[in-house]
């Protein structure tokens, strides 16, 4: 309404375009490609301070590949990249494969995995020190078997059994 640019779309052909979305202040909000009016390739999303907060890979409008969520901060890693909070893997719009979360210092916080949209296999969660907090397994998106919970010294605190 006030004439501020909200979006810009540059066409390479009838079906391919590069799109940029902007905040009211003019800063870049999101950028990516459309093929046949569907998100494709890598899409990046930024906060109001122009810090990358999310990167997604698409194929024909569906998440396909990795999504990386970054800490909404200007704290950088040693190679000057934004700090990763979470990495998920996708196969044609369905979460599939390794799922990891990290503490701000880059230490692994959690690792789990999905098979065709359901949690499957070992699930590990860590304290910021890197010490194991708890571990267990999923089958068909349900907890199964023995789940062990540890105190900060590494001693088993609790054991739960799931059928």
URQUITA-V663578 format. One line per field, one symbol per residue. phi: phi as a letter, one per 40 degrees, with the letter a starting at -180 (. if undefined). psi: psi as a letter, one per 40 degrees, with the letter a starting at -180 (. if undefined). A space follows every 10 residues. Layout:
BEGIN
phi = ???
psi = ???
END
This chain:
BEGIN
phi = .cgcccabbb ccacbbabbb bbcdchccba aabbbfgbda gcbbbbcccg ccbabbbbaf gbdahbbbbb ccaccbcdcg cccccabbbb bfgbcahcbb bbcdcgccca baabbfgbca gcbbbbcdcg cccaaabbbf gbcbgcbbbb cccgccbabb bbb
psi = deehhdihhh hdadehihhh iiideeihdi iaihhffiii ahhiiiaeef hhehhihihf eihhaihhhi hgiehiidff iihhdihiii hfehhhaihi iiideehhdi haiihfeihh aihhhiidee ihdiiaiihf eihiahhhhi ieeeihdihi hh.
END
